[in-house]
Structures are given as C-alpha cells and as structure tokens.
Amino acid sequence: MSSLFDLHGRTALITGSTRGLGFSYAQGLAEAGAAVILNGTDAGRLDEAVGRLLASDHQACGFVFDVADEASVEAMFATLDRQGVQVDIVINNAGIQHRQPLLELPLTNWQRVLDVNLTSAFIVGRAAARRMVARGSGGKIINIGSLTSEAARATVAPYTAAKGGIKMLTKAMAAEWAEHGIQCNAIGPGYIHTEMNAALTSNAEFDAWVKASNPTRRWGRPDELIGTAVYLSSRASDYVSGQIIYVDGGWLATL
Ligand SMILES: NC(=O)c1ccc[n+]([C@@H]2O[C@H](COP(=O)([O-])OP(=O)(O)OC[C@H]3O[C@@H](n4cnc5c(N)ncnc54)[C@H](OP(=O)(O)O)[C@@H]3O)[C@@H](O)[C@H]2O)c1
C-alpha cells in the first residue's frame, strides 16, 4: 500500500513555499521521498526554508522568482533543463490576498491578485506540462483553490474570482493534458492558521465566525493538507483528474 504514495525518484516544484501551506506541502512531499524545489520572492526566507529541509536530510533547492512574471518562470525552467532536472510534480500554491470593497478597488489591485493567484498557475503549469508532454513521462499538477472557489465573501472579490478560476483552469488542464498522462487536480483549503490569515486569527469576531461556521469548530493546521497533497502527487491518484478536493473540516458540506 505505501508504494502507492511513494515519491522517491520524483521531483516536485512547489511555488510560494518559503512558509505557510507551501512549506508544509514541500515538507510532506519530501518526507514521501520527493526532491523538492522551493520558491518565493524573498531570498532570505527562501534560503532559510531550503536550509530547514536540507537539515532534515531531504533533497531541496530553491529559486527566487515572481510566479506572475512569465520571463522569470521560463528562465527557471531553462536553468532546470540545463541542469538535467525534470519536474514531475507542480503545486501551484503561491498566492496573495487583498481585502477591499469592490466599489473602492483599483484595477491595479484587482489585476495583481488575479496575476499571482490565477495567471501564475497557467504560466507555471504550461511550462511544466510542455516538458512533461515532450518527455512522454506524464506528471501531476496540483492547483490551490479555496472555499472561495465555491462561495463569495465580501471584500475579497479578486481573490474569489481567481480561486473560482483555479477550479475551472484545473478542469481545462485536465481536459487537454490527461491523454498525456498528466493528472491535474486542485486542493481547496478551508481556513488554516498561516501568516496570510494572521489578521483574521487575531480578530475575535472573525475567529468566532470561523469556529461557528465550521462543523469541526476549529481552524485547520498546515500539516492537515499534506495527506491530500501527497495523494494527488502520487501513483494513488493516477486515474483522478480535473477534481478539486476541499480540505475544510466539512465547511462546504454544511449550511
Ligand atoms: N491559509 C489559508 O487559510 C488558505 C485558505 C485557502 C487557500 N489558501 C491558499 O493557499 C496558498 C498559500 O497560502 P498561505 O496561507 O500559506 O500564504 P502565506 O502564508 O501568505 O505564504 C505565501 C507564500 O507565497 C509566496 N509568494 C507570495 N507571492 C508570491 C509571488 N508573486 N511569487 C512567488 N511566491 C510568492 C510567499 O513567499 P515570499 O514572501 O517570499 O514572496 C510565501 O511563501 C495561497 O494560494 C492561498 O490562497 C490559503
């Protein structure tokens, strides 16, 4: 059974993995045997994250780039090509939040959230899939959605539009790439304790709303996403494509 989930011999790129959920995915995939490539925009944080994994005897390296910058993404893949590194698994995790009512939202803020949360998955996913198709080796692409892939909440319109788009981009990728042995799926985390949510976890009213709305009555932890990430990265999910799996403590299942 464990060989179904074994990732030895696989290389995984996890975007936005210097902290939060991305680091947790990287750690989980590394523990399952994968060599992991980390990414972020802050070189110091990236070095520290790579160092933590190397200190645990995992195979890890990192690249600083902005996932929304096509030229930087292509340059990283070109470097990996020169090094003979093949990316078998991609987790399109990098994301940002911007809270502002729609009536006051400038176009630049809308566009940046769409670029980092949605367009990046196209840019990175396309670069990886082109190589997977050319090699004929298949692969795994995992995009990161959210509860807002299904339902809206006031003041986070661009994030909601981006995460809704992630759900449908995942299906579009599956429609075109499944025949090449590339499974494309998404994970939709519920509310998880990370830096992105620092302002929310420390807000007593919001904290109470999360606990009241969610049948588990608590926030999720980053390590609780690892099982789903390893499953979608592994042979265990070879006939699963175009799906979004919500890891939300049952939130979306309840009224
Ligand atoms: N936490 C939750 O409750 C929750 C719920 C649903 C979905 N999600 C999704 O899960 C993902 C991770 O969330 P998180 O809470 O772990 O966020 P986080 O703690 O804010 O971490 C974000 C990560 O993304 C990197 N990043 C940000 N912008 C980037 C860019 N333009 N290019 C490359 N890397 C970038 C950051 O690194 P640098 O600082 O170095 O740039 C950091 O490593 C996001 O897609 C988020 O929307 C989170």
The ligand as a MOL file (V3000), in Angstrom:
LIG
                    3D

  0  0  0     0  0            999 V3000
M  V30 BEGIN CTAB
M  V30 COUNTS 48 52 0 0 0
M  V30 BEGIN ATOM
M  V30 1 N -4.2210 29.9270 4.7800 0
M  V30 2 C -5.4440 29.6460 4.4060 0
M  V30 3 O -6.3890 29.5930 5.2300 0
M  V30 4 C -5.7620 29.3930 2.9610 0
M  V30 5 C -7.0770 29.0010 2.6380 0
M  V30 6 C -7.3880 28.7270 1.3160 0
M  V30 7 C -6.4130 28.8520 0.3370 0
M  V30 8 N -5.1550 29.2430 0.6810 0 CHG=1
M  V30 9 C -4.1840 29.3550 -0.4150 0
M  V30 10 O -3.0280 28.6170 -0.0930 0
M  V30 11 C -1.8830 29.2570 -0.6650 0
M  V30 12 C -0.8530 29.5430 0.4230 0
M  V30 13 O -1.4580 30.3300 1.4360 0
M  V30 14 P -0.7100 30.6440 2.8190 0
M  V30 15 O -1.7650 30.9530 3.8000 0
M  V30 16 O 0.2900 29.5880 3.0910 0 CHG=-1
M  V30 17 O 0.0200 32.0270 2.4190 0
M  V30 18 P 1.2760 32.7620 3.1240 0
M  V30 19 O 1.4970 32.2590 4.4800 0
M  V30 20 O 0.9970 34.2240 2.9180 0
M  V30 21 O 2.5090 32.3220 2.1800 0
M  V30 22 C 2.5150 32.7230 0.8290 0
M  V30 23 C 3.7270 32.1550 0.1360 0
M  V30 24 O 3.6740 32.5460 -1.2340 0
M  V30 25 C 4.8720 33.2480 -1.5740 0
M  V30 26 N 4.5380 34.2540 -2.5840 0
M  V30 27 C 3.6820 35.2910 -2.4590 0
M  V30 28 N 3.6310 35.9700 -3.6200 0
M  V30 29 C 4.4780 35.3460 -4.4770 0
M  V30 30 C 4.8580 35.5700 -5.8180 0
M  V30 31 N 4.3610 36.5890 -6.5300 0
M  V30 32 N 5.7540 34.7310 -6.3880 0
M  V30 33 C 6.2760 33.7060 -5.6750 0
M  V30 34 N 5.9500 33.4320 -4.4060 0
M  V30 35 C 5.0610 34.2540 -3.8020 0
M  V30 36 C 5.4020 33.7820 -0.2620 0
M  V30 37 O 6.8140 33.9240 -0.3040 0
M  V30 38 P 7.5590 35.3680 -0.2680 0
M  V30 39 O 7.0950 36.0450 0.9750 0
M  V30 40 O 8.9860 35.0280 -0.3040 0
M  V30 41 O 7.1060 36.0330 -1.5190 0
M  V30 42 C 5.0280 32.6620 0.7120 0
M  V30 43 O 5.9890 31.6210 0.6570 0
M  V30 44 C -2.4170 30.5040 -1.3760 0
M  V30 45 O -2.6670 30.2070 -2.7300 0
M  V30 46 C -3.7230 30.7770 -0.6450 0
M  V30 47 O -4.6170 31.4970 -1.4270 0
M  V30 48 C -4.8100 29.5190 1.9730 0
M  V30 END ATOM
M  V30 BEGIN BOND
M  V30 1 1 1 2
M  V30 2 2 2 3
M  V30 3 1 2 4
M  V30 4 1 4 5
M  V30 5 2 4 48
M  V30 6 2 5 6
M  V30 7 1 6 7
M  V30 8 2 7 8
M  V30 9 1 8 9
M  V30 10 1 8 48
M  V30 11 1 9 10
M  V30 12 1 9 46
M  V30 13 1 10 11
M  V30 14 1 11 12
M  V30 15 1 11 44
M  V30 16 1 12 13
M  V30 17 1 13 14
M  V30 18 2 14 15
M  V30 19 1 14 16
M  V30 20 1 14 17
M  V30 21 1 17 18
M  V30 22 2 18 19
M  V30 23 1 18 20
M  V30 24 1 18 21
M  V30 25 1 21 22
M  V30 26 1 22 23
M  V30 27 1 23 24
M  V30 28 1 23 42
M  V30 29 1 24 25
M  V30 30 1 25 26
M  V30 31 1 25 36
M  V30 32 1 26 27
M  V30 33 1 26 35
M  V30 34 2 27 28
M  V30 35 1 28 29
M  V30 36 1 29 30
M  V30 37 2 29 35
M  V30 38 1 30 31
M  V30 39 2 30 32
M  V30 40 1 32 33
M  V30 41 2 33 34
M  V30 42 1 34 35
M  V30 43 1 36 37
M  V30 44 1 36 42
M  V30 45 1 37 38
M  V30 46 2 38 39
M  V30 47 1 38 40
M  V30 48 1 38 41
M  V30 49 1 42 43
M  V30 50 1 44 45
M  V30 51 1 44 46
M  V30 52 1 46 47
M  V30 END BOND
M  V30 END CTAB
M  END
